């Protein structure tokens, strides 16, 4: 099973620590009850626990939920520590996170708003 998730509308990271023993139902309930988001929407939700070397990804693909669980062999993720916060990420930020970088890159060139000439 290989899907292309690059066209997913929203990518959310659940900051802080999540109980990684939770399965699909537990994570979907957490999304719905604690963060008031729709787990059935066109969204990917990312979770990590105490150990920052593993994460879970939850996605509803139209006929059911898919859950990815990944454990890194080397290195750790720089997961945001803000408890009880959910953030919407850009594709660039998710790439940084999964490459082991912080989702906030102060030296990266930021997009510029339109100016007036």
BAFIRO-150833 format. One record per atom (N, C-alpha, C): residue number from 1; atom name; x, y, z. Coordinates in nm, 2 decimals, decimal comma. Example, Ala and Ser with C-alpha at 12.3 -4.5 7.8 and 13.67 -1.06 7.14 Angstrom:
! residues 2
<rec vexlo="1" tidren="N" px="1,32" py="-0,57" pz="0,78"/>
<rec vexlo="1" tidren="CA" px="1,23" py="-0,45" pz="0,78"/>
<rec vexlo="1" tidren="C" px="1,32" py="-0,33" pz="0,78"/>
<rec vexlo="2" tidren="N" px="1,28" py="-0,22" pz="0,71"/>
<rec vexlo="2" tidren="CA" px="1,37" py="-0,11" pz="0,71"/>
<rec vexlo="2" tidren="C" px="1,29" py="0,00" pz="0,79"/>
This chain:
! residues 117
<rec vexlo="1" tidren="N" px="0,08" py="-0,12" pz="0,00"/>
<rec vexlo="1" tidren="CA" px="0,00" py="0,00" pz="0,00"/>
<rec vexlo="1" tidren="C" px="0,09" py="0,12" pz="0,00"/>
<rec vexlo="2" tidren="N" px="0,09" py="0,20" pz="-0,11"/>
<rec vexlo="2" tidren="CA" px="0,16" py="0,32" pz="-0,12"/>
<rec vexlo="2" tidren="C" px="0,07" py="0,43" pz="-0,17"/>
<rec vexlo="3" tidren="N" px="0,06" py="0,54" pz="-0,09"/>
<rec vexlo="3" tidren="CA" px="-0,02" py="0,65" pz="-0,13"/>
<rec vexlo="3" tidren="C" px="0,06" py="0,77" pz="-0,14"/>
<rec vexlo="4" tidren="N" px="0,01" py="0,86" pz="-0,23"/>
<rec vexlo="4" tidren="CA" px="0,08" py="1,00" pz="-0,24"/>
<rec vexlo="4" tidren="C" px="0,00" py="1,09" pz="-0,15"/>
<rec vexlo="5" tidren="N" px="0,06" py="1,14" pz="-0,04"/>
<rec vexlo="5" tidren="CA" px="-0,01" py="1,23" pz="0,05"/>
<rec vexlo="5" tidren="C" px="0,03" py="1,37" pz="0,03"/>
<rec vexlo="6" tidren="N" px="0,10" py="1,40" pz="-0,08"/>
<rec vexlo="6" tidren="CA" px="0,14" py="1,54" pz="-0,10"/>
<rec vexlo="6" tidren="C" px="0,03" py="1,64" pz="-0,14"/>
<rec vexlo="7" tidren="N" px="-0,09" py="1,58" pz="-0,18"/>
<rec vexlo="7" tidren="CA" px="-0,20" py="1,67" pz="-0,21"/>
<rec vexlo="7" tidren="C" px="-0,30" py="1,68" pz="-0,10"/>
<rec vexlo="8" tidren="N" px="-0,27" py="1,63" pz="0,02"/>
<rec vexlo="8" tidren="CA" px="-0,35" py="1,64" pz="0,14"/>
<rec vexlo="8" tidren="C" px="-0,36" py="1,79" pz="0,17"/>
<rec vexlo="9" tidren="N" px="-0,48" py="1,84" pz="0,21"/>
<rec vexlo="9" tidren="CA" px="-0,51" py="1,98" pz="0,23"/>
<rec vexlo="9" tidren="C" px="-0,44" py="2,03" pz="0,36"/>
<rec vexlo="10" tidren="N" px="-0,45" py="1,95" pz="0,47"/>
<rec vexlo="10" tidren="CA" px="-0,40" py="2,00" pz="0,60"/>
<rec vexlo="10" tidren="C" px="-0,31" py="1,90" pz="0,66"/>
<rec vexlo="11" tidren="N" px="-0,20" py="1,95" pz="0,72"/>
<rec vexlo="11" tidren="CA" px="-0,11" py="1,86" pz="0,80"/>
<rec vexlo="11" tidren="C" px="-0,10" py="1,92" pz="0,94"/>
<rec vexlo="12" tidren="N" px="-0,14" py="1,84" pz="1,04"/>
<rec vexlo="12" tidren="CA" px="-0,14" py="1,89" pz="1,18"/>
<rec vexlo="12" tidren="C" px="-0,05" py="1,81" pz="1,26"/>
<rec vexlo="13" tidren="N" px="0,03" py="1,88" pz="1,35"/>
<rec vexlo="13" tidren="CA" px="0,11" py="1,81" pz="1,44"/>
<rec vexlo="13" tidren="C" px="0,06" py="1,84" pz="1,58"/>
<rec vexlo="14" tidren="N" px="0,04" py="1,73" pz="1,65"/>
<rec vexlo="14" tidren="CA" px="-0,01" py="1,74" pz="1,79"/>
<rec vexlo="14" tidren="C" px="0,12" py="1,75" pz="1,88"/>
<rec vexlo="15" tidren="N" px="0,14" py="1,87" pz="1,93"/>
<rec vexlo="15" tidren="CA" px="0,26" py="1,90" pz="2,00"/>
<rec vexlo="15" tidren="C" px="0,26" py="1,83" pz="2,14"/>
<rec vexlo="16" tidren="N" px="0,37" py="1,83" pz="2,20"/>
<rec vexlo="16" tidren="CA" px="0,39" py="1,76" pz="2,33"/>
<rec vexlo="16" tidren="C" px="0,39" py="1,61" pz="2,32"/>
<rec vexlo="17" tidren="N" px="0,35" py="1,54" pz="2,43"/>
<rec vexlo="17" tidren="CA" px="0,36" py="1,40" pz="2,43"/>
<rec vexlo="17" tidren="C" px="0,22" py="1,34" pz="2,42"/>
<rec vexlo="18" tidren="N" px="0,21" py="1,24" pz="2,33"/>
<rec vexlo="18" tidren="CA" px="0,09" py="1,16" pz="2,32"/>
<rec vexlo="18" tidren="C" px="0,11" py="1,02" pz="2,37"/>
<rec vexlo="19" tidren="N" px="0,02" py="0,95" pz="2,43"/>
<rec vexlo="19" tidren="CA" px="0,03" py="0,81" pz="2,47"/>
<rec vexlo="19" tidren="C" px="0,03" py="0,73" pz="2,34"/>
<rec vexlo="20" tidren="N" px="0,15" py="0,68" pz="2,31"/>
<rec vexlo="20" tidren="CA" px="0,17" py="0,60" pz="2,19"/>
<rec vexlo="20" tidren="C" px="0,10" py="0,46" pz="2,19"/>
<rec vexlo="21" tidren="N" px="0,04" py="0,42" pz="2,30"/>
<rec vexlo="21" tidren="CA" px="-0,03" py="0,30" pz="2,31"/>
<rec vexlo="21" tidren="C" px="-0,17" py="0,31" pz="2,24"/>
<rec vexlo="22" tidren="N" px="-0,21" py="0,44" pz="2,21"/>
<rec vexlo="22" tidren="CA" px="-0,34" py="0,46" pz="2,15"/>
<rec vexlo="22" tidren="C" px="-0,34" py="0,41" pz="2,01"/>
<rec vexlo="23" tidren="N" px="-0,45" py="0,35" pz="1,97"/>
<rec vexlo="23" tidren="CA" px="-0,47" py="0,31" pz="1,83"/>
<rec vexlo="23" tidren="C" px="-0,55" py="0,41" pz="1,75"/>
<rec vexlo="24" tidren="N" px="-0,60" py="0,37" pz="1,64"/>
<rec vexlo="24" tidren="CA" px="-0,68" py="0,46" pz="1,55"/>
<rec vexlo="24" tidren="C" px="-0,80" py="0,52" pz="1,63"/>
<rec vexlo="25" tidren="N" px="-0,88" py="0,44" pz="1,70"/>
<rec vexlo="25" tidren="CA" px="-0,99" py="0,50" pz="1,76"/>
<rec vexlo="25" tidren="C" px="-0,95" py="0,60" pz="1,87"/>
<rec vexlo="26" tidren="N" px="-0,85" py="0,57" pz="1,95"/>
<rec vexlo="26" tidren="CA" px="-0,81" py="0,66" pz="2,06"/>
<rec vexlo="26" tidren="C" px="-0,75" py="0,79" pz="2,00"/>
<rec vexlo="27" tidren="N" px="-0,67" py="0,78" pz="1,89"/>
<rec vexlo="27" tidren="CA" px="-0,62" py="0,90" pz="1,83"/>
<rec vexlo="27" tidren="C" px="-0,73" py="0,99" pz="1,77"/>
<rec vexlo="28" tidren="N" px="-0,82" py="0,92" pz="1,70"/>
<rec vexlo="28" tidren="CA" px="-0,93" py="0,99" pz="1,63"/>
<rec vexlo="28" tidren="C" px="-1,02" py="1,06" pz="1,74"/>
<rec vexlo="29" tidren="N" px="-1,04" py="1,00" pz="1,85"/>
<rec vexlo="29" tidren="CA" px="-1,12" py="1,06" pz="1,96"/>
<rec vexlo="29" tidren="C" px="-1,04" py="1,18" pz="2,02"/>
<rec vexlo="30" tidren="N" px="-0,91" py="1,17" pz="2,04"/>
<rec vexlo="30" tidren="CA" px="-0,83" py="1,28" pz="2,08"/>
<rec vexlo="30" tidren="C" px="-0,84" py="1,40" pz="1,99"/>
<rec vexlo="31" tidren="N" px="-0,83" py="1,37" pz="1,86"/>
<rec vexlo="31" tidren="CA" px="-0,84" py="1,48" pz="1,76"/>
<rec vexlo="31" tidren="C" px="-0,97" py="1,55" pz="1,77"/>
<rec vexlo="32" tidren="N" px="-1,08" py="1,47" pz="1,78"/>
<rec vexlo="32" tidren="CA" px="-1,21" py="1,53" pz="1,78"/>
<rec vexlo="32" tidren="C" px="-1,25" py="1,59" pz="1,92"/>
<rec vexlo="33" tidren="N" px="-1,22" py="1,53" pz="2,03"/>
<rec vexlo="33" tidren="CA" px="-1,26" py="1,58" pz="2,16"/>
<rec vexlo="33" tidren="C" px="-1,17" py="1,69" pz="2,21"/>
<rec vexlo="34" tidren="N" px="-1,04" py="1,67" pz="2,21"/>
<rec vexlo="34" tidren="CA" px="-0,94" py="1,76" pz="2,27"/>
<rec vexlo="34" tidren="C" px="-0,91" py="1,88" pz="2,18"/>
<rec vexlo="35" tidren="N" px="-0,91" py="1,86" pz="2,05"/>
<rec vexlo="35" tidren="CA" px="-0,86" py="1,97" pz="1,96"/>
<rec vexlo="35" tidren="C" px="-0,97" py="2,02" pz="1,87"/>
<rec vexlo="36" tidren="N" px="-1,09" py="1,96" pz="1,88"/>
<rec vexlo="36" tidren="CA" px="-1,21" py="2,00" pz="1,80"/>
<rec vexlo="36" tidren="C" px="-1,18" py="2,01" pz="1,65"/>
<rec vexlo="37" tidren="N" px="-1,11" py="1,91" pz="1,60"/>
<rec vexlo="37" tidren="CA" px="-1,08" py="1,90" pz="1,46"/>
<rec vexlo="37" tidren="C" px="-1,15" py="1,78" pz="1,41"/>
<rec vexlo="38" tidren="N" px="-1,17" py="1,77" pz="1,28"/>
<rec vexlo="38" tidren="CA" px="-1,25" py="1,66" pz="1,21"/>
<rec vexlo="38" tidren="C" px="-1,15" py="1,55" pz="1,17"/>
<rec vexlo="39" tidren="N" px="-1,14" py="1,44" pz="1,23"/>
<rec vexlo="39" tidren="CA" px="-1,05" py="1,33" pz="1,19"/>
<rec vexlo="39" tidren="C" px="-1,09" py="1,28" pz="1,05"/>
<rec vexlo="40" tidren="N" px="-1,21" py="1,30" pz="1,00"/>
<rec vexlo="40" tidren="CA" px="-1,25" py="1,25" pz="0,87"/>
<rec vexlo="40" tidren="C" px="-1,22" py="1,35" pz="0,76"/>
<rec vexlo="41" tidren="N" px="-1,17" py="1,47" pz="0,79"/>
<rec vexlo="41" tidren="CA" px="-1,14" py="1,57" pz="0,69"/>
<rec vexlo="41" tidren="C" px="-1,01" py="1,53" pz="0,61"/>
<rec vexlo="42" tidren="N" px="-0,98" py="1,61" pz="0,51"/>
<rec vexlo="42" tidren="CA" px="-0,87" py="1,59" pz="0,43"/>
<rec vexlo="42" tidren="C" px="-0,74" py="1,64" pz="0,50"/>
<rec vexlo="43" tidren="N" px="-0,70" py="1,56" pz="0,61"/>
<rec vexlo="43" tidren="CA" px="-0,60" py="1,60" pz="0,70"/>
<rec vexlo="43" tidren="C" px="-0,51" py="1,48" pz="0,74"/>
<rec vexlo="44" tidren="N" px="-0,39" py="1,51" pz="0,76"/>
<rec vexlo="44" tidren="CA" px="-0,29" py="1,42" pz="0,83"/>
<rec vexlo="44" tidren="C" px="-0,27" py="1,47" pz="0,96"/>
<rec vexlo="45" tidren="N" px="-0,27" py="1,38" pz="1,06"/>
<rec vexlo="45" tidren="CA" px="-0,24" py="1,42" pz="1,20"/>
<rec vexlo="45" tidren="C" px="-0,11" py="1,34" pz="1,25"/>
<rec vexlo="46" tidren="N" px="-0,02" py="1,41" pz="1,31"/>
<rec vexlo="46" tidren="CA" px="0,11" py="1,35" pz="1,35"/>
<rec vexlo="46" tidren="C" px="0,12" py="1,35" pz="1,50"/>
<rec vexlo="47" tidren="N" px="0,16" py="1,24" pz="1,56"/>
<rec vexlo="47" tidren="CA" px="0,17" py="1,23" pz="1,71"/>
<rec vexlo="47" tidren="C" px="0,31" py="1,17" pz="1,74"/>
<rec vexlo="48" tidren="N" px="0,36" py="1,21" pz="1,86"/>
<rec vexlo="48" tidren="CA" px="0,48" py="1,15" pz="1,91"/>
<rec vexlo="48" tidren="C" px="0,47" py="1,14" pz="2,06"/>
<rec vexlo="49" tidren="N" px="0,54" py="1,05" pz="2,12"/>
<rec vexlo="49" tidren="CA" px="0,54" py="1,02" pz="2,26"/>
<rec vexlo="49" tidren="C" px="0,66" py="1,07" pz="2,34"/>
<rec vexlo="50" tidren="N" px="0,70" py="1,00" pz="2,45"/>
<rec vexlo="50" tidren="CA" px="0,81" py="1,04" pz="2,53"/>
<rec vexlo="50" tidren="C" px="0,94" py="1,04" pz="2,45"/>
<rec vexlo="51" tidren="N" px="0,95" py="0,93" pz="2,38"/>
<rec vexlo="51" tidren="CA" px="1,07" py="0,91" pz="2,30"/>
<rec vexlo="51" tidren="C" px="1,06" py="0,97" pz="2,16"/>
<rec vexlo="52" tidren="N" px="1,14" py="1,06" pz="2,13"/>
<rec vexlo="52" tidren="CA" px="1,13" py="1,14" pz="2,01"/>
<rec vexlo="52" tidren="C" px="1,18" py="1,06" pz="1,88"/>
<rec vexlo="53" tidren="N" px="1,20" py="0,93" pz="1,90"/>
<rec vexlo="53" tidren="CA" px="1,26" py="0,86" pz="1,78"/>
<rec vexlo="53" tidren="C" px="1,15" py="0,78" pz="1,71"/>
<rec vexlo="54" tidren="N" px="1,02" py="0,81" pz="1,75"/>
<rec vexlo="54" tidren="CA" px="0,91" py="0,74" pz="1,68"/>
<rec vexlo="54" tidren="C" px="0,79" py="0,83" pz="1,67"/>
<rec vexlo="55" tidren="N" px="0,70" py="0,81" pz="1,57"/>
<rec vexlo="55" tidren="CA" px="0,58" py="0,89" pz="1,56"/>
<rec vexlo="55" tidren="C" px="0,48" py="0,81" pz="1,49"/>
<rec vexlo="56" tidren="N" px="0,35" py="0,86" pz="1,50"/>
<rec vexlo="56" tidren="CA" px="0,24" py="0,80" pz="1,44"/>
<rec vexlo="56" tidren="C" px="0,17" py="0,90" pz="1,35"/>
<rec vexlo="57" tidren="N" px="0,12" py="0,86" pz="1,24"/>
<rec vexlo="57" tidren="CA" px="0,05" py="0,94" pz="1,14"/>
<rec vexlo="57" tidren="C" px="-0,09" py="0,88" pz="1,12"/>
<rec vexlo="58" tidren="N" px="-0,19" py="0,96" pz="1,13"/>
<rec vexlo="58" tidren="CA" px="-0,33" py="0,92" pz="1,11"/>
<rec vexlo="58" tidren="C" px="-0,39" py="0,99" pz="1,00"/>
<rec vexlo="59" tidren="N" px="-0,46" py="0,92" pz="0,91"/>
<rec vexlo="59" tidren="CA" px="-0,52" py="0,98" pz="0,79"/>
<rec vexlo="59" tidren="C" px="-0,65" py="0,90" pz="0,75"/>
<rec vexlo="60" tidren="N" px="-0,75" py="0,97" pz="0,72"/>
<rec vexlo="60" tidren="CA" px="-0,87" py="0,91" pz="0,67"/>
<rec vexlo="60" tidren="C" px="-0,87" py="0,92" pz="0,51"/>
<rec vexlo="61" tidren="N" px="-0,87" py="0,81" pz="0,44"/>
<rec vexlo="61" tidren="CA" px="-0,86" py="0,81" pz="0,30"/>
<rec vexlo="61" tidren="C" px="-0,99" py="0,80" pz="0,22"/>
<rec vexlo="62" tidren="N" px="-1,10" py="0,81" pz="0,29"/>
<rec vexlo="62" tidren="CA" px="-1,23" py="0,80" pz="0,22"/>
<rec vexlo="62" tidren="C" px="-1,31" py="0,68" pz="0,25"/>
<rec vexlo="63" tidren="N" px="-1,24" py="0,56" pz="0,27"/>
<rec vexlo="63" tidren="CA" px="-1,31" py="0,44" pz="0,31"/>
<rec vexlo="63" tidren="C" px="-1,26" py="0,38" pz="0,44"/>
<rec vexlo="64" tidren="N" px="-1,17" py="0,45" pz="0,50"/>
<rec vexlo="64" tidren="CA" px="-1,12" py="0,40" pz="0,63"/>
<rec vexlo="64" tidren="C" px="-0,99" py="0,48" pz="0,67"/>
<rec vexlo="65" tidren="N" px="-0,95" py="0,45" pz="0,80"/>
<rec vexlo="65" tidren="CA" px="-0,83" py="0,52" pz="0,85"/>
<rec vexlo="65" tidren="C" px="-0,71" py="0,44" pz="0,82"/>
<rec vexlo="66" tidren="N" px="-0,60" py="0,51" pz="0,79"/>
<rec vexlo="66" tidren="CA" px="-0,47" py="0,46" pz="0,78"/>
<rec vexlo="66" tidren="C" px="-0,38" py="0,51" pz="0,89"/>
<rec vexlo="67" tidren="N" px="-0,31" py="0,43" pz="0,95"/>
<rec vexlo="67" tidren="CA" px="-0,21" py="0,47" pz="1,05"/>
<rec vexlo="67" tidren="C" px="-0,07" py="0,42" pz="1,02"/>
<rec vexlo="68" tidren="N" px="0,02" py="0,51" pz="1,02"/>
<rec vexlo="68" tidren="CA" px="0,16" py="0,48" pz="1,00"/>
<rec vexlo="68" tidren="C" px="0,23" py="0,50" pz="1,13"/>
<rec vexlo="69" tidren="N" px="0,31" py="0,40" pz="1,16"/>
<rec vexlo="69" tidren="CA" px="0,39" py="0,41" pz="1,28"/>
<rec vexlo="69" tidren="C" px="0,54" py="0,39" pz="1,24"/>
<rec vexlo="70" tidren="N" px="0,62" py="0,49" pz="1,27"/>
<rec vexlo="70" tidren="CA" px="0,76" py="0,48" pz="1,23"/>
<rec vexlo="70" tidren="C" px="0,85" py="0,50" pz="1,35"/>
<rec vexlo="71" tidren="N" px="0,96" py="0,41" pz="1,35"/>
<rec vexlo="71" tidren="CA" px="1,06" py="0,42" pz="1,45"/>
<rec vexlo="71" tidren="C" px="1,19" py="0,45" pz="1,38"/>
<rec vexlo="72" tidren="N" px="1,26" py="0,55" pz="1,42"/>
<rec vexlo="72" tidren="CA" px="1,39" py="0,59" pz="1,36"/>
<rec vexlo="72" tidren="C" px="1,50" py="0,50" pz="1,42"/>
<rec vexlo="73" tidren="N" px="1,59" py="0,45" pz="1,33"/>
<rec vexlo="73" tidren="CA" px="1,70" py="0,38" pz="1,38"/>
<rec vexlo="73" tidren="C" px="1,81" py="0,47" pz="1,44"/>
<rec vexlo="74" tidren="N" px="1,83" py="0,58" pz="1,39"/>
<rec vexlo="74" tidren="CA" px="1,93" py="0,68" pz="1,44"/>
<rec vexlo="74" tidren="C" px="1,86" py="0,82" pz="1,45"/>
<rec vexlo="75" tidren="N" px="1,89" py="0,89" pz="1,55"/>
<rec vexlo="75" tidren="CA" px="1,85" py="1,03" pz="1,56"/>
<rec vexlo="75" tidren="C" px="1,71" py="1,04" pz="1,63"/>
<rec vexlo="76" tidren="N" px="1,67" py="1,16" pz="1,65"/>
<rec vexlo="76" tidren="CA" px="1,55" py="1,19" pz="1,71"/>
<rec vexlo="76" tidren="C" px="1,48" py="1,31" pz="1,64"/>
<rec vexlo="77" tidren="N" px="1,35" py="1,32" pz="1,65"/>
<rec vexlo="77" tidren="CA" px="1,28" py="1,43" pz="1,59"/>
<rec vexlo="77" tidren="C" px="1,28" py="1,55" pz="1,69"/>
<rec vexlo="78" tidren="N" px="1,28" py="1,67" pz="1,63"/>
<rec vexlo="78" tidren="CA" px="1,27" py="1,79" pz="1,71"/>
<rec vexlo="78" tidren="C" px="1,13" py="1,83" pz="1,72"/>
<rec vexlo="79" tidren="N" px="1,06" py="1,75" pz="1,81"/>
<rec vexlo="79" tidren="CA" px="0,91" py="1,76" pz="1,82"/>
<rec vexlo="79" tidren="C" px="0,88" py="1,88" pz="1,91"/>
<rec vexlo="80" tidren="N" px="0,79" py="1,97" pz="1,87"/>
<rec vexlo="80" tidren="CA" px="0,75" py="2,08" pz="1,96"/>
<rec vexlo="80" tidren="C" px="0,70" py="2,03" pz="2,09"/>
<rec vexlo="81" tidren="N" px="0,74" py="2,10" pz="2,20"/>
<rec vexlo="81" tidren="CA" px="0,71" py="2,06" pz="2,34"/>
<rec vexlo="81" tidren="C" px="0,58" py="2,13" pz="2,40"/>
<rec vexlo="82" tidren="N" px="0,52" py="2,22" pz="2,32"/>
<rec vexlo="82" tidren="CA" px="0,40" py="2,29" pz="2,38"/>
<rec vexlo="82" tidren="C" px="0,29" py="2,19" pz="2,40"/>
<rec vexlo="83" tidren="N" px="0,27" py="2,16" pz="2,52"/>
<rec vexlo="83" tidren="CA" px="0,16" py="2,06" pz="2,56"/>
<rec vexlo="83" tidren="C" px="0,02" py="2,12" pz="2,52"/>
<rec vexlo="84" tidren="N" px="-0,07" py="2,04" pz="2,48"/>
<rec vexlo="84" tidren="CA" px="-0,21" py="2,07" pz="2,45"/>
<rec vexlo="84" tidren="C" px="-0,22" py="2,17" pz="2,34"/>
<rec vexlo="85" tidren="N" px="-0,12" py="2,17" pz="2,24"/>
<rec vexlo="85" tidren="CA" px="-0,13" py="2,26" pz="2,13"/>
<rec vexlo="85" tidren="C" px="-0,13" py="2,17" pz="2,00"/>
<rec vexlo="86" tidren="N" px="-0,20" py="2,22" pz="1,90"/>
<rec vexlo="86" tidren="CA" px="-0,19" py="2,16" pz="1,77"/>
<rec vexlo="86" tidren="C" px="-0,15" py="2,27" pz="1,67"/>
<rec vexlo="87" tidren="N" px="-0,07" py="2,23" pz="1,58"/>
<rec vexlo="87" tidren="CA" px="-0,02" py="2,33" pz="1,48"/>
<rec vexlo="87" tidren="C" px="-0,05" py="2,28" pz="1,34"/>
<rec vexlo="88" tidren="N" px="-0,08" py="2,37" pz="1,25"/>
<rec vexlo="88" tidren="CA" px="-0,09" py="2,33" pz="1,11"/>
<rec vexlo="88" tidren="C" px="0,04" py="2,36" pz="1,05"/>
<rec vexlo="89" tidren="N" px="0,09" py="2,26" pz="0,98"/>
<rec vexlo="89" tidren="CA" px="0,23" py="2,27" pz="0,91"/>
<rec vexlo="89" tidren="C" px="0,22" py="2,28" pz="0,76"/>
<rec vexlo="90" tidren="N" px="0,32" py="2,35" pz="0,71"/>
<rec vexlo="90" tidren="CA" px="0,33" py="2,35" pz="0,56"/>
<rec vexlo="90" tidren="C" px="0,41" py="2,23" pz="0,52"/>
<rec vexlo="91" tidren="N" px="0,41" py="2,20" pz="0,39"/>
<rec vexlo="91" tidren="CA" px="0,48" py="2,09" pz="0,34"/>
<rec vexlo="91" tidren="C" px="0,63" py="2,10" pz="0,37"/>
<rec vexlo="92" tidren="N" px="0,68" py="2,22" pz="0,36"/>
<rec vexlo="92" tidren="CA" px="0,82" py="2,25" pz="0,40"/>
<rec vexlo="92" tidren="C" px="0,85" py="2,22" pz="0,54"/>
<rec vexlo="93" tidren="N" px="0,76" py="2,26" pz="0,63"/>
<rec vexlo="93" tidren="CA" px="0,79" py="2,23" pz="0,78"/>
<rec vexlo="93" tidren="C" px="0,78" py="2,08" pz="0,81"/>
<rec vexlo="94" tidren="N" px="0,69" py="2,01" pz="0,74"/>
<rec vexlo="94" tidren="CA" px="0,68" py="1,87" pz="0,77"/>
<rec vexlo="94" tidren="C" px="0,81" py="1,80" pz="0,72"/>
<rec vexlo="95" tidren="N" px="0,86" py="1,85" pz="0,60"/>
<rec vexlo="95" tidren="CA" px="0,99" py="1,79" pz="0,55"/>
<rec vexlo="95" tidren="C" px="1,10" py="1,82" pz="0,65"/>
<rec vexlo="96" tidren="N" px="1,11" py="1,94" pz="0,70"/>
<rec vexlo="96" tidren="CA" px="1,21" py="1,97" pz="0,80"/>
<rec vexlo="96" tidren="C" px="1,20" py="1,88" pz="0,92"/>
<rec vexlo="97" tidren="N" px="1,08" py="1,86" pz="0,98"/>
<rec vexlo="97" tidren="CA" px="1,06" py="1,78" pz="1,09"/>
<rec vexlo="97" tidren="C" px="1,10" py="1,64" pz="1,07"/>
<rec vexlo="98" tidren="N" px="1,06" py="1,58" pz="0,96"/>
<rec vexlo="98" tidren="CA" px="1,09" py="1,44" pz="0,93"/>
<rec vexlo="98" tidren="C" px="1,24" py="1,42" pz="0,89"/>
<rec vexlo="99" tidren="N" px="1,31" py="1,53" pz="0,86"/>
<rec vexlo="99" tidren="CA" px="1,45" py="1,52" pz="0,84"/>
<rec vexlo="99" tidren="C" px="1,54" py="1,54" pz="0,96"/>
<rec vexlo="100" tidren="N" px="1,47" py="1,56" pz="1,08"/>
<rec vexlo="100" tidren="CA" px="1,54" py="1,58" pz="1,20"/>
<rec vexlo="100" tidren="C" px="1,56" py="1,72" pz="1,24"/>
<rec vexlo="101" tidren="N" px="1,51" py="1,82" pz="1,16"/>
<rec vexlo="101" tidren="CA" px="1,53" py="1,96" pz="1,19"/>
<rec vexlo="101" tidren="C" px="1,41" py="2,02" pz="1,26"/>
<rec vexlo="102" tidren="N" px="1,43" py="2,13" pz="1,32"/>
<rec vexlo="102" tidren="CA" px="1,32" py="2,20" pz="1,38"/>
<rec vexlo="102" tidren="C" px="1,22" py="2,26" pz="1,28"/>
<rec vexlo="103" tidren="N" px="1,10" py="2,27" pz="1,31"/>
<rec vexlo="103" tidren="CA" px="1,00" py="2,32" pz="1,21"/>
<rec vexlo="103" tidren="C" px="1,01" py="2,47" pz="1,20"/>
<rec vexlo="104" tidren="N" px="1,09" py="2,53" pz="1,29"/>
<rec vexlo="104" tidren="CA" px="1,11" py="2,67" pz="1,28"/>
<rec vexlo="104" tidren="C" px="1,26" py="2,69" pz="1,24"/>
<rec vexlo="105" tidren="N" px="1,28" py="2,74" pz="1,12"/>
<rec vexlo="105" tidren="CA" px="1,42" py="2,76" pz="1,07"/>
<rec vexlo="105" tidren="C" px="1,44" py="2,91" pz="1,05"/>
<rec vexlo="106" tidren="N" px="1,50" py="2,98" pz="1,15"/>
<rec vexlo="106" tidren="CA" px="1,51" py="3,12" pz="1,15"/>
<rec vexlo="106" tidren="C" px="1,60" py="3,17" pz="1,04"/>
<rec vexlo="107" tidren="N" px="1,69" py="3,09" pz="0,99"/>
<rec vexlo="107" tidren="CA" px="1,78" py="3,13" pz="0,88"/>
<rec vexlo="107" tidren="C" px="1,73" py="3,10" pz="0,74"/>
<rec vexlo="108" tidren="N" px="1,62" py="3,03" pz="0,73"/>
<rec vexlo="108" tidren="CA" px="1,56" py="3,00" pz="0,60"/>
<rec vexlo="108" tidren="C" px="1,50" py="3,13" pz="0,54"/>
<rec vexlo="109" tidren="N" px="1,51" py="3,14" pz="0,42"/>
<rec vexlo="109" tidren="CA" px="1,45" py="3,26" pz="0,35"/>
<rec vexlo="109" tidren="C" px="1,30" py="3,25" pz="0,35"/>
<rec vexlo="110" tidren="N" px="1,24" py="3,35" pz="0,41"/>
<rec vexlo="110" tidren="CA" px="1,09" py="3,35" pz="0,42"/>
<rec vexlo="110" tidren="C" px="1,03" py="3,41" pz="0,30"/>
<rec vexlo="111" tidren="N" px="0,90" py="3,37" pz="0,27"/>
<rec vexlo="111" tidren="CA" px="0,83" py="3,42" pz="0,16"/>
<rec vexlo="111" tidren="C" px="0,80" py="3,57" pz="0,19"/>
<rec vexlo="112" tidren="N" px="0,80" py="3,65" pz="0,09"/>
<rec vexlo="112" tidren="CA" px="0,78" py="3,79" pz="0,11"/>
<rec vexlo="112" tidren="C" px="0,64" py="3,83" pz="0,06"/>
<rec vexlo="113" tidren="N" px="0,58" py="3,92" pz="0,13"/>
<rec vexlo="113" tidren="CA" px="0,45" py="3,97" pz="0,09"/>
<rec vexlo="113" tidren="C" px="0,47" py="4,07" pz="-0,03"/>
<rec vexlo="114" tidren="N" px="0,36" py="4,08" pz="-0,11"/>
<rec vexlo="114" tidren="CA" px="0,37" py="4,17" pz="-0,23"/>
<rec vexlo="114" tidren="C" px="0,40" py="4,31" pz="-0,18"/>
<rec vexlo="115" tidren="N" px="0,49" py="4,38" pz="-0,25"/>
<rec vexlo="115" tidren="CA" px="0,52" py="4,52" pz="-0,21"/>
<rec vexlo="115" tidren="C" px="0,45" py="4,61" pz="-0,31"/>
<rec vexlo="116" tidren="N" px="0,47" py="4,74" pz="-0,28"/>
<rec vexlo="116" tidren="CA" px="0,41" py="4,85" pz="-0,36"/>
<rec vexlo="116" tidren="C" px="0,53" py="4,92" pz="-0,42"/>
<rec vexlo="117" tidren="N" px="0,53" py="4,94" pz="-0,55"/>
<rec vexlo="117" tidren="CA" px="0,63" py="5,01" pz="-0,62"/>
<rec vexlo="117" tidren="C" px="0,59" py="5,15" pz="-0,66"/>
